[in-house]
């Protein structure tokens, strides 16, 4: 078996094991949530007989290991179960549109934040200790110190109040209208996510680029008479971006979980808002499905980062031959 294929299969195996352990932790955590799902559905005035009947209908009276096995078997077959709150509705059907909305929001933030961070980090390294570098460093440190909800509130105050008032403060999408006609509603949430992750990528790329620019092979390329532009983009940046791939993957994975706060802040109908509502209503299948989905995104992005690091780095790539 080729070493690269063996490495990929090993990474897939570790990813599957991680998801299994996450499923155990998530299921145990949802079982430990305070409150009663049946009472949350029927209300405080429900009689004990009605509560017991509803628990039997929902399968909440079964032993916890049996509940877990039935849920895990359904997940393995692509069945995430039915919502306990919206009875008769499957979790898959309830999450379909919300996943699309969150995916569009995360994609926009990623397409803006990654190139922007790479450019800022590369220029800061090239113009080291200049006014541009000092300004970028201060800006990165300031944004990195601020939670995403503070950044979002600041953007709302600037762009959605009497200061400029050019964008809506609430991003409630109309499901009957195409998302392309509502892109203005995604600007503030996407900008919040962009400003929350860009400083980390920019700072790690700057540090990596400075180290590469001081390396012997870059000095040799300059001694050969290559232009600074060619040395920067052909020799320095491809090698400096290798350690940055892991940071990019971690930050993109964070976007999948970070949307919870941002979506709740802007009232955006995505998986973050769905998770908040599911926890409030103690909708266990919905909580379990969303947590497993976010964990899956983490595993997939880390796997892609590992493979991307190997493919980009010549030393690692040749070492697997």
C-alpha positions, 0 to 999 in steps of 0.5 A, a space after each residue: 500500500 502506498 505510504 500516502 494512501 496509508 496515511 489517508 486511511 489512518 487519518 480517516 480512521 482517527 476521524 471516525 474514532 473521534 466522531 464516535 467519542 464525540 457522539 458518546 460525550 454529546 449523548 451523555 451531556 444531553 441526557 444530563 441536561 436539567 429539566 424534562 423534555 415531556 414537561 417542556 412540550 406539554 407545559 407546567 400544567 400537564 398531569 403526571 399521566 400525560 407526562 408518562 404517556 408522552 415519555 413512552 411515545 418519545 422513547 424517553 422511558 427506555 434505558 440510556 444505553 438502549 436510547 444511545 444505540 438506537 440513535 447511533 444506529 439511525 445516524 449510521 443509516 443517515 437518520 438523525 431522528 425526529 424532533 421532540 418539540 416539532 413532532 412529526 418533523 424529522 431533524 434532517 428536514 428541519 436542518 436542511 435550510 438552516 445548514 444551507 444558510 450557515 454554509 453560505 455565511 461561513 463560505 463568504 467569511 472564509 473567501 474574504 478572511 483567508 486571502 485578506 489575512 494572507 495578503 496582510 501577513 505577507 506584506 507585514 513580513 516584507 515591510 517588517 517594523 514599518 508603519 504598515 506592520 505596526 498598524 497591522 499588528 496593533 489591529 490584529 492584537 485588538 481584534 484578537 482580544 475582542 469576542 465575536 459578539 463585541 465585534 458584531 455589536 460594534 459593527 451594528 452601532 457603526 453601520 446599522 444605527 444613526 452613524 451610517 445606517 447603511 445595513 440592517 441590524 437584523 439578518 432575518 432571511 425570507 425563505 421564499 426569496 432567493 439568497 442572492 437577492 438577500 446578500 445585503 443581510 449577510 454582510 454584517 454577520 460575515 464581516 463579524 466572522 471575518 474580523 474574528 478569525 483574520 488576526 490569527 491567520 495574519 499573525 501566524 503567516 507573518 511569523 512564518 514568512 519572516 522565518 522563511 525570508 531569513 532562510 538560506 535558500 531565500 538568500 541564495 535565490 536573491 544572490 542568483 539575481 531573482 527579483 524580490 517579487 519572484 522570491 516572495 511569491 514563488 519561494 517564500 510564500 509557498 513555504 511560509 504558508 505550510 504551517 499556516 494551513 493548520 491555523 486556517 483549518 482550525 479557524 475555518 472549523 471555529 467558524 462552524 461553531 462560532 456562528 452560534 453566537 453570531 447568528 444569535 446576535 443577528 437573528 440569522 436563521 442558521 444552525 447556530 440559532 437552531 442550536 440555541 432554540 433546541 437547547 432552550 426547548 430541550 430538543 435532544 435529537 436536534 442538539 445531538 445532530 447539530 453537535 455531531 455536525 459541528 464535530 464532523 466539520 472539525 474532523 473533515 477540515 483537520 483532515 484536509 489541512 493534514 493532506 494539504 500540508 503534505 501536498 504543499 511541503 516538498 519535504 513531507 511529500 518526498 518523505 512518503 514516497 
